[in-house]
Structure formats: C-alpha cells, structure tokens
C-alpha cells in the first residue's frame, strides 16, 4: 500500500459568492461586472472620511433565501462588524463583515457522488463586502488598483470539514453554484470572480477521528485549480508527516502555472483582525412575516426536482442530472411533461436535440419552441406516423427553422409520414430482395437474424416512410415463400 493511501484529506471550504444586486452592499455604486477601471466608485466605496454606509436590503433578502434553501437557522437579529487589516485594495483599511452574529447558522447540502451520497454541513453564512482588485501584470514596476469591485455584496458560506477529496470539493462547488442560480441570487461565474473559495486542508490517517493542523489555500477561482491545489497540498502534508516533520498552520497561495502551493503568511486568528461591532450600522432585525414571505417564494430546488425526475418520471440519474443542471431547462422539462406521458422520449429529445440546438440560450426565452409542439413531435414517433430516425434527422431541423408550424403539418408538407400502403411497400420489399439474392440465400440456409437487414434496407429505400409493422410482416411473408 502506498503511504498516501494510509491518509485521508479533511477539507472545509469558505465560499465567497458575489450577489447579483444592482448596487453595492453599502452604497449606490453600480455592482455590475466590468466597466473601465475605477468607474464604479464613489466617496463611500473609496472610503473617504465622513462617509456613512447604508445597508442594501436586497443583499439581506438574498442571504436569507440561501440560508432557507440550505435549511439553515436564520438569525432574526444579526449584526455587522469591522474586520481590520491593511491591504492596498481595501480603501477603508477594514472590511464590513459579520463575526459574532451572522445572518444564518447550520444547514447542509447533499452531494451526489458516483456510487454514494454525502451530506456536507454548513457552519454558517455571513454577509460582507468585497475588496478591490490589485493588478500586477500591466506596469513593470508598479501594481495597479481597480476599485470597481470594492464594496460589492458577498455571502461567505463556511462549511464544516466534511469533504474528503478534490472530487467532493468539485461537486460541492458545483452544487452551490447551481443552487445560487436556481435562487437567482448570483450567476456563480468563477471566471468573472462571482464565486471564489478558500480551501482549508488537513490530513490524518484513515480511521483517526482527530483533526490535523490545517492550511488555508486562498482565493481559488476555478474548479480545476481547486482540484489541483488540494491534490498537491494533500501530498505535501503527507510527505511532511511521513518525514517526522510538523505541519505549520499557514495561509497558502496556489500557482496554477506550477501546480504548487507556497506560503503567504501565518494563518491569522480572529484577534489578529481586531473585530469590533461596526458603529455606523445598527443590528439587522428581521420580521417573521418578511422571512416567511421569502420562504414562500422559493422555487423548486435542484435536489427536489432531481428526486421528482428520477422517481415520478422514472428517468436515470444521468438524465435527471443533465435536466436539472440549469433552472431554465428543468422548468422547460416540467412544462414539457405536462403535455405527454412519454417521459423518457421527452428527456431524450430535450437532452439530445434541444439542448445542443440552443446552446447557452434559455428555452424559456424562445416562445416558439413550445413544450406543446415538442410533445406533439414525440407523439408522432410514438404513434408510428414518423420513424424516430427521420423525425430526428429531418423533421426536427425543419421544426427549428419553422417553429411556428405544428409538427404533423410540417411532416405532411415534407412527405415524411410513414405509410402502411401494402402496394407501395410490396414493391420496395421485392426490389430489396431482388438486389440482395445472396442475403436471401443465407436466410434460406437458417440465418434468420437477417430479417433485420432486410427491414433496414426497406426503411432506407422508402426514405423512412415504411410503417415498420406492416413492412416487417411483408418481409417475413415473402422470405417464407422463398424458403
């Protein structure tokens, strides 16, 4: 057994989720991504003396939405604190955050892994503001500062150390981003910095219940980098322990170019930040009716829809995962199956044709691609009026080009409807047998499986118009006469 197989990583995450509010957390500055450097700023976000913050109500609403969706306990009275530290892109010299009284505590998120499920507990969620951005690769001798992001509202979701692999971290981040999108509180776009995470990693021998000394990998901004950082850091810590060395608690940076973690500074404790209540922001007192209203407005959540799709609609885990990955597709499929009982056929059409055709576009934004027309398309196949191959290869593209037309009318205009006309089919069967005398002889010699070959040739010759049952009967009858 490899020494690395004797250990297991113990991982906890601190996810920073940028909220999709129009304005910043404590002022009216534009919170949108992009814009020219230092154009989404004001005296408040620049930290000018004498300016006062004002809480963004939408930030509180979004925090409560996420807490309720995760089954957390909402703190009906929560408060803001100042987290003091000096950094060049933090204009005020402190960050407004929540320390002792966060907006919610507890809760959990279930992960579906291959072959098992894991429930990851949430320690708490707190509201805070983001810092600006330091840019080090433009000027050779200077670092540049863009404060557009300074003051943008964030939620920090702190998990318990329940994750045991880079794969589980990937699944947790993916599930949290999916949930945020369902709740419409964030796009979770890691490329734009809307979702980042700090990864706390320690290792211990398998079977041990004690937690090892942890190191924190800061500001990981992609799933791939998170996996690489965890795999490297796990191996590094195991090597240290196996060599009889101690693990120092420190904050690490991950370099994607080298795949290596390097120390930034010793890991701070709470007292290093000198937290104290923000004197300019009173405690946030929530009303029961307001919280109940948010709870009542929550959409169907991904896990609930996944269970519904796999149990009520009898779809595979794979199909259900694809259909619930994005809220717009899950809602579209829900509307689709209101018009048909052929759930698997509806899933196949959605996954294999509609999704690739629309790409990133939302099916709900294209009123012409109605669930009713898609159900009528499926029914043509189920009723044997159009063969599945012809429907997918010829009728579907035509329907995408002329979505205002009904599938049956379009199939008729394209001459795609299958026929049971025995006169028409008999001539085709005769022609196929005349063209394949060797296959007829093989059938006569006992190779009965060749009936499928003849059926395929008849379908090809009829351009998919042969009604399968009638054609199959004719083929069997004529082959029987040949024996």
C-alpha positions as CSV (number, residue, x, y, z in Angstrom):
1,X,0.0,0.0,0.0
2,X,1.3,3.5,-0.9
3,X,1.9,5.8,2.0
4,X,-0.6,8.2,0.5
5,X,-3.3,5.6,0.7
6,X,-2.9,5.5,4.5
7,X,-4.1,9.0,4.8
8,X,-7.3,11.0,4.0
9,X,-7.7,14.7,3.5
10,X,-10.1,16.6,5.7
11,X,-11.4,19.7,3.8
12,X,-13.6,22.6,4.7
13,X,-14.5,25.5,2.3
14,X,-15.1,29.2,2.7
15,X,-17.0,30.1,-0.5
16,X,-17.3,33.8,-1.4
17,X,-20.4,34.3,-3.5
18,X,-20.9,37.6,-5.2
19,X,-24.6,38.6,-5.3
20,X,-26.5,39.8,-8.3
21,X,-27.7,43.1,-6.9
22,X,-27.7,46.2,-8.9
23,X,-25.9,48.3,-6.4
24,X,-23.1,47.6,-3.9
25,X,-23.5,46.4,-0.3
26,X,-23.4,49.8,1.5
27,X,-23.8,52.4,-1.2
28,X,-25.5,53.1,-4.6
29,X,-22.5,52.4,-6.8
30,X,-23.0,50.1,-9.8
31,X,-22.2,46.5,-8.8
32,X,-22.1,45.1,-12.3
33,X,-19.0,43.2,-13.5
34,X,-16.7,45.1,-15.9
35,X,-16.6,48.7,-16.8
36,X,-13.5,50.9,-17.1
37,X,-11.1,50.7,-14.1
38,X,-12.3,52.8,-11.1
39,X,-15.6,53.9,-12.8
40,X,-18.0,52.1,-10.4
41,X,-16.9,54.1,-7.4
42,X,-17.9,56.9,-5.1
43,X,-16.8,58.7,-2.0
44,X,-18.3,55.8,0.1
45,X,-16.7,52.9,-1.7
46,X,-13.4,54.8,-1.8
47,X,-13.5,55.1,2.0
48,X,-13.5,58.9,2.2
49,X,-13.6,60.3,5.7
50,X,-17.1,61.3,6.9
51,X,-19.0,59.0,4.6
52,X,-21.5,56.6,6.1
53,X,-22.6,53.1,4.8
54,X,-26.3,52.3,4.2
55,X,-27.3,48.6,4.1
56,X,-28.6,47.1,0.8
57,X,-31.9,45.4,1.6
58,X,-31.6,43.1,-1.4
59,X,-28.3,41.7,0.0
60,X,-30.2,40.7,3.2
61,X,-33.0,39.1,1.2
62,X,-30.6,37.0,-0.9
63,X,-28.7,35.9,2.2
64,X,-32.0,34.7,3.8
65,X,-33.0,33.0,0.5
66,X,-29.8,31.0,0.5
67,X,-30.0,30.2,4.2
68,X,-33.6,28.9,3.9
69,X,-32.7,26.8,0.8
70,X,-29.9,25.2,2.8
71,X,-32.1,24.5,5.8
72,X,-30.1,27.0,8.0
73,X,-31.4,28.7,11.1
74,X,-32.0,32.4,10.3
75,X,-30.7,34.7,12.9
76,X,-33.6,37.2,13.2
77,X,-31.2,39.6,14.8
78,X,-27.8,39.8,13.1
79,X,-25.1,42.4,13.1
80,X,-22.1,43.8,11.2
81,X,-18.6,44.1,12.4
82,X,-15.4,45.6,11.2
83,X,-12.6,43.3,10.2
84,X,-9.4,45.4,10.4
85,X,-6.4,44.7,8.1
86,X,-4.3,46.7,5.8
87,X,-4.3,45.8,2.1
88,X,-3.7,48.0,-0.9
89,X,-7.1,47.4,-2.5
90,X,-9.1,47.8,0.7
91,X,-9.7,51.6,0.8
92,X,-11.1,51.9,4.3
93,X,-8.5,49.8,6.0
94,X,-11.2,47.5,7.2
95,X,-13.9,45.2,5.7
96,X,-17.5,45.3,6.8
97,X,-18.5,41.8,7.6
98,X,-20.3,39.7,10.2
99,X,-18.5,37.9,13.0
100,X,-20.4,37.0,16.2
101,X,-23.9,37.3,14.8
102,X,-24.0,36.1,11.1
103,X,-27.2,36.0,9.1
104,X,-27.7,32.2,9.5
105,X,-26.1,29.2,11.1
106,X,-26.3,25.5,10.4
107,X,-27.9,23.8,7.4
108,X,-26.5,21.3,4.9
109,X,-26.0,20.5,1.2
110,X,-26.3,16.9,-0.2
111,X,-23.8,15.8,-2.8
112,X,-24.5,13.0,-5.4
113,X,-21.2,11.3,-6.0
114,X,-20.7,8.2,-8.2
115,X,-21.8,5.3,-6.0
116,X,-22.6,7.3,-2.9
117,X,-24.0,10.4,-1.4
118,X,-22.5,12.8,1.1
119,X,-24.2,15.4,3.3
120,X,-21.9,18.4,3.9
121,X,-22.9,20.5,6.9
122,X,-22.9,24.3,6.8
123,X,-21.3,26.1,9.7
124,X,-22.7,29.5,8.9
125,X,-23.4,32.1,6.3
126,X,-22.4,35.7,6.7
127,X,-22.8,38.9,4.7
128,X,-19.9,41.1,3.8
129,X,-18.4,43.4,1.2
130,X,-15.7,42.6,-1.3
131,X,-12.3,44.3,-1.7
132,X,-10.9,45.8,-4.9
133,X,-8.5,44.2,-7.3
134,X,-4.7,44.5,-7.5
135,X,-3.3,44.1,-11.0
136,X,0.4,43.2,-11.2
137,X,1.0,42.4,-14.8
138,X,0.4,45.7,-16.7
139,X,3.1,48.1,-15.4
140,X,6.6,46.6,-15.0
141,X,7.4,48.5,-11.8
142,X,4.0,49.2,-10.3
143,X,0.9,47.4,-9.1
144,X,-2.3,49.0,-10.3
145,X,-5.6,49.1,-8.3
146,X,-9.1,48.8,-9.7
147,X,-11.7,49.5,-7.0
148,X,-14.8,48.7,-9.1
149,X,-15.3,45.5,-7.1
150,X,-14.7,47.3,-3.7
151,X,-18.0,47.1,-1.8
152,X,-19.7,44.6,-4.0
153,X,-22.0,42.5,-1.8
154,X,-20.8,39.0,-0.9
155,X,-22.1,36.0,1.0
156,X,-19.4,33.8,2.7
157,X,-20.6,30.2,3.1
158,X,-18.5,28.3,5.6
159,X,-18.7,24.6,5.5
160,X,-17.8,22.1,8.2
161,X,-14.7,19.9,7.5
162,X,-16.9,17.2,5.9
163,X,-15.2,16.9,2.5
164,X,-12.8,14.1,1.8
165,X,-11.4,14.6,-1.7
166,X,-10.8,17.0,-4.5
167,X,-13.7,15.4,-6.3
168,X,-16.1,16.1,-3.4
169,X,-14.9,19.7,-3.4
170,X,-15.7,20.0,-7.1
171,X,-19.2,18.5,-6.5
172,X,-19.8,20.9,-3.6
173,X,-18.8,24.0,-5.5
174,X,-20.9,22.9,-8.5
175,X,-23.9,22.2,-6.3
176,X,-23.6,25.5,-4.5
177,X,-23.3,27.4,-7.8
178,X,-26.4,25.5,-9.2
179,X,-28.3,26.4,-6.0
180,X,-27.4,30.1,-6.3
181,X,-28.5,30.2,-9.9
182,X,-31.8,28.5,-9.1
183,X,-32.4,31.1,-6.4
184,X,-31.3,33.8,-8.8
185,X,-29.0,35.4,-6.3
186,X,-25.8,35.0,-8.2
187,X,-24.6,33.8,-11.6
188,X,-21.7,31.9,-9.8
189,X,-19.4,32.7,-12.7
190,X,-15.9,31.8,-11.4
191,X,-14.3,33.3,-14.5
192,X,-15.6,36.7,-13.5
193,X,-14.9,36.2,-9.8
194,X,-18.6,35.8,-8.9
195,X,-17.6,32.7,-7.0
196,X,-14.3,32.0,-5.3
197,X,-13.3,29.8,-2.4
198,X,-10.6,29.4,0.3
199,X,-9.8,25.8,0.9
200,X,-8.8,24.6,4.3
201,X,-6.9,21.3,4.1
202,X,-5.5,18.9,6.7
203,X,-4.7,15.2,6.6
204,X,-5.0,12.4,9.0
205,X,-4.5,8.6,8.9
206,X,-7.7,6.7,7.9
207,X,-9.7,5.7,10.9
208,X,-8.4,8.6,13.0
209,X,-11.0,10.9,14.3
210,X,-8.7,13.8,15.4
211,X,-8.3,16.7,13.1
212,X,-4.8,17.5,11.9
213,X,-3.3,21.0,11.6
214,X,-4.8,22.8,8.6
215,X,-3.5,25.1,6.0
216,X,-5.7,27.6,4.1
217,X,-5.3,28.0,0.3
218,X,-6.6,31.4,-0.6
219,X,-8.8,32.7,-3.5
220,X,-9.1,29.6,-5.7
221,X,-11.1,30.8,-8.7
222,X,-11.8,27.7,-10.7
223,X,-12.9,24.1,-10.2
224,X,-9.8,22.8,-11.9
225,X,-7.4,24.8,-9.8
226,X,-9.2,23.8,-6.6
227,X,-8.7,20.1,-7.5
228,X,-5.0,20.7,-8.4
229,X,-4.4,22.7,-5.2
230,X,-6.0,20.1,-3.0
231,X,-4.1,17.2,-4.6
232,X,-0.8,19.0,-4.3
233,X,-1.4,20.2,-0.7
234,X,-2.6,16.8,0.5
235,X,0.6,15.1,-0.8
236,X,2.8,17.9,0.6
237,X,1.3,17.4,4.1
238,X,1.6,13.6,4.0
239,X,5.2,13.9,3.0
240,X,5.9,16.2,5.9
241,X,4.3,13.8,8.4
242,X,6.0,10.7,7.0
243,X,9.3,12.5,7.4
244,X,8.6,13.2,11.0
245,X,8.0,17.0,10.5
246,X,5.2,19.1,11.8
247,X,2.7,21.0,9.7
248,X,2.6,24.7,10.3
249,X,-0.7,26.5,10.2
250,X,-0.3,29.0,7.4
251,X,-2.1,30.7,4.6
252,X,-1.0,29.5,1.1
253,X,-1.2,30.7,-2.4
254,X,-1.7,28.3,-5.3
255,X,0.2,29.0,-8.6
256,X,-1.7,27.3,-11.5
257,X,1.3,27.6,-13.7
258,X,3.5,25.4,-11.4
259,X,0.7,23.5,-9.6
260,X,2.4,24.3,-6.3
261,X,1.2,25.9,-3.1
262,X,3.5,28.5,-1.4
263,X,3.2,30.3,2.0
264,X,1.7,33.8,2.0
265,X,1.7,34.4,5.8
266,X,1.0,32.7,9.0
267,X,-2.7,31.9,9.4
268,X,-4.4,34.7,11.3
269,X,-6.6,34.2,14.3
270,X,-9.7,36.2,15.0
271,X,-7.8,38.6,17.3
272,X,-5.4,39.5,14.5
273,X,-8.3,41.2,12.7
274,X,-9.4,43.1,15.8
275,X,-13.1,42.6,15.1
276,X,-15.5,45.0,16.7
277,X,-19.1,46.0,16.0
278,X,-19.5,48.5,13.2
279,X,-20.6,51.7,14.9
280,X,-22.2,53.0,11.7
281,X,-24.5,50.1,11.1
282,X,-27.2,49.1,13.6
283,X,-28.2,45.5,14.1
284,X,-30.3,44.0,11.4
285,X,-33.7,42.9,12.9
286,X,-35.8,40.7,10.6
287,X,-39.5,40.4,10.8
288,X,-41.2,36.9,10.8
289,X,-43.6,37.9,8.1
290,X,-40.8,39.1,5.8
291,X,-38.8,35.9,6.3
292,X,-41.9,33.8,5.8
293,X,-42.6,35.7,2.5
294,X,-39.2,34.8,1.2
295,X,-39.6,31.2,2.3
296,X,-42.9,31.0,0.4
297,X,-41.3,32.5,-2.8
298,X,-38.5,29.9,-3.0
299,X,-38.5,28.0,-6.3
300,X,-38.4,24.2,-6.6
301,X,-34.8,23.4,-5.6
302,X,-32.4,21.2,-7.7
303,X,-32.4,18.3,-5.3
304,X,-36.2,18.2,-5.1
305,X,-36.5,18.3,-8.9
306,X,-33.8,15.6,-9.2
307,X,-35.8,13.3,-6.9
308,X,-39.0,14.0,-8.8
309,X,-37.4,13.3,-12.2
310,X,-35.9,10.0,-11.1
311,X,-38.9,8.7,-9.1
312,X,-42.1,10.2,-10.7
313,X,-40.8,10.3,-14.3
314,X,-38.5,7.2,-13.9
315,X,-35.5,8.9,-15.5
316,X,-32.0,7.8,-15.0
317,X,-29.7,9.7,-12.6
318,X,-27.7,10.8,-15.6
319,X,-30.7,12.2,-17.4
320,X,-32.1,13.9,-14.3
321,X,-28.7,15.5,-13.5
322,X,-28.5,17.0,-17.0
323,X,-32.1,18.2,-17.0
324,X,-31.7,19.9,-13.5
325,X,-28.2,21.3,-14.1
326,X,-29.8,24.6,-15.1
327,X,-33.1,26.0,-13.8
328,X,-34.4,27.1,-17.2
329,X,-34.1,23.5,-18.6
330,X,-35.6,22.0,-15.5
331,X,-38.6,24.3,-15.8
332,X,-38.9,23.7,-19.5
333,X,-38.9,19.9,-19.0
334,X,-41.6,20.3,-16.3
335,X,-43.7,22.1,-18.8
336,X,-42.9,19.5,-21.5
337,X,-44.2,16.5,-19.5
338,X,-47.5,18.3,-18.8
339,X,-48.2,17.6,-22.4
340,X,-47.0,14.0,-22.6
341,X,-46.7,10.8,-20.6
342,X,-43.7,9.6,-22.7
343,X,-41.2,10.9,-20.2
344,X,-38.1,9.1,-21.4
345,X,-38.8,10.1,-25.0
346,X,-39.2,13.7,-23.8
347,X,-36.0,13.6,-21.9
348,X,-34.1,12.2,-25.0
349,X,-35.5,14.9,-27.2
350,X,-34.6,17.6,-24.7
351,X,-31.1,16.4,-24.0
352,X,-30.0,15.1,-27.4
353,X,-31.6,17.7,-29.7
354,X,-33.0,20.8,-27.9
355,X,-30.0,21.4,-25.6
356,X,-27.4,21.2,-28.4
357,X,-29.5,23.3,-30.7
358,X,-30.0,26.2,-28.3
359,X,-26.6,26.1,-26.7
360,X,-26.3,28.7,-23.9
361,X,-29.8,30.2,-24.7
362,X,-32.7,29.6,-22.4
363,X,-35.6,27.6,-23.9
364,X,-38.0,29.7,-21.9
365,X,-36.9,32.8,-23.8
366,X,-37.9,31.3,-27.1
367,X,-41.7,31.2,-27.1
368,X,-41.9,29.5,-30.5
369,X,-40.2,26.3,-29.2
370,X,-43.2,25.5,-27.1
371,X,-43.4,22.4,-24.9
372,X,-46.7,21.6,-26.6
373,X,-45.2,21.4,-30.0
374,X,-42.3,19.3,-28.7
375,X,-44.9,16.9,-27.1
376,X,-46.7,16.7,-30.5
377,X,-43.3,15.8,-32.1
378,X,-42.8,13.0,-29.6
379,X,-46.4,11.7,-30.2
380,X,-45.8,11.4,-34.0
381,X,-42.9,9.0,-33.2
382,X,-44.9,7.1,-30.6
383,X,-47.9,6.7,-32.9
384,X,-45.7,5.4,-35.7
385,X,-46.5,8.2,-38.0
386,X,-42.9,9.2,-38.4
387,X,-39.9,7.0,-37.8
388,X,-37.6,8.1,-35.0
389,X,-34.6,8.4,-37.3
390,X,-36.5,10.5,-39.8
391,X,-38.0,12.6,-37.1
392,X,-34.6,13.4,-35.5
393,X,-32.7,13.8,-38.8
394,X,-35.2,15.6,-41.0
395,X,-38.3,16.8,-39.1
396,X,-36.5,18.3,-36.1
397,X,-34.2,20.6,-38.1
398,X,-37.3,21.7,-40.1
399,X,-39.2,22.4,-36.9
400,X,-36.3,24.5,-35.6
401,X,-36.4,26.6,-38.8
402,X,-40.2,26.9,-38.8
403,X,-41.1,26.6,-35.1
404,X,-44.5,28.3,-35.6
405,X,-45.7,25.2,-37.6
406,X,-47.3,22.2,-36.0
407,X,-45.1,19.0,-36.3
408,X,-47.9,17.0,-38.0
409,X,-48.5,19.6,-40.7
410,X,-44.8,20.0,-41.2
411,X,-44.3,16.3,-41.6
412,X,-47.1,16.2,-44.1
413,X,-45.6,19.0,-46.1
414,X,-42.2,17.3,-46.2
415,X,-43.8,13.9,-47.1
416,X,-42.3,12.3,-44.0
417,X,-45.3,10.4,-42.8
418,X,-45.0,6.6,-42.7
419,X,-47.3,4.6,-44.8
420,X,-48.9,1.1,-44.4
421,X,-49.9,1.0,-48.1
422,X,-49.2,-2.6,-49.0
423,X,-48.9,-1.9,-52.7
424,X,-46.2,0.7,-52.1
425,X,-44.4,-1.4,-49.6
426,X,-44.6,-4.7,-51.5
427,X,-42.8,-3.2,-54.5
428,X,-40.0,-1.9,-52.2
429,X,-39.7,-5.3,-50.5
430,X,-39.5,-7.1,-53.9
431,X,-36.8,-4.7,-55.1
432,X,-34.7,-5.1,-51.9
433,X,-34.9,-8.9,-52.2
434,X,-34.0,-8.8,-55.9
435,X,-31.0,-6.6,-55.1
436,X,-29.7,-9.0,-52.3
437,X,-30.1,-12.6,-53.6
438,X,-27.1,-13.7,-51.5
439,X,-28.8,-12.5,-48.3
440,X,-32.0,-14.2,-49.3
441,X,-30.0,-17.5,-49.7
442,X,-28.3,-17.0,-46.3
443,X,-31.7,-16.6,-44.8
444,X,-32.9,-19.8,-46.5
445,X,-29.9,-21.6,-45.0
446,X,-31.1,-20.7,-41.5
447,X,-29.6,-17.2,-40.8
448,X,-32.9,-15.9,-39.5
449,X,-31.4,-12.7,-38.0
450,X,-31.1,-11.3,-41.5
451,X,-34.7,-10.2,-41.3
452,X,-33.3,-7.1,-39.5
453,X,-31.1,-6.4,-42.5
454,X,-34.0,-6.5,-44.9
455,X,-36.0,-4.2,-42.7
456,X,-33.2,-1.7,-42.7
457,X,-32.9,-1.8,-46.4
458,X,-36.6,-1.3,-46.8
459,X,-36.6,1.7,-44.5
460,X,-33.7,3.1,-46.4
461,X,-35.3,2.6,-49.8
462,X,-38.6,4.1,-48.6
463,X,-36.7,7.0,-47.0
464,X,-38.2,6.2,-43.6
465,X,-41.8,6.2,-44.9
466,X,-42.4,2.4,-44.5
467,X,-44.6,1.7,-41.5
468,X,-42.5,-0.8,-39.5
469,X,-45.1,-3.3,-38.5
470,X,-46.6,-3.7,-42.0
471,X,-43.2,-3.8,-43.7
472,X,-41.9,-6.4,-41.2
473,X,-44.9,-8.6,-41.9
474,X,-44.4,-8.3,-45.7
475,X,-40.7,-9.1,-45.4
476,X,-41.4,-12.2,-43.2
477,X,-44.1,-13.4,-45.6
478,X,-42.0,-13.1,-48.8
479,X,-39.0,-14.6,-47.2
480,X,-41.1,-17.6,-46.0
481,X,-42.2,-18.1,-49.6
482,X,-38.5,-18.1,-50.7
483,X,-37.6,-21.0,-48.3
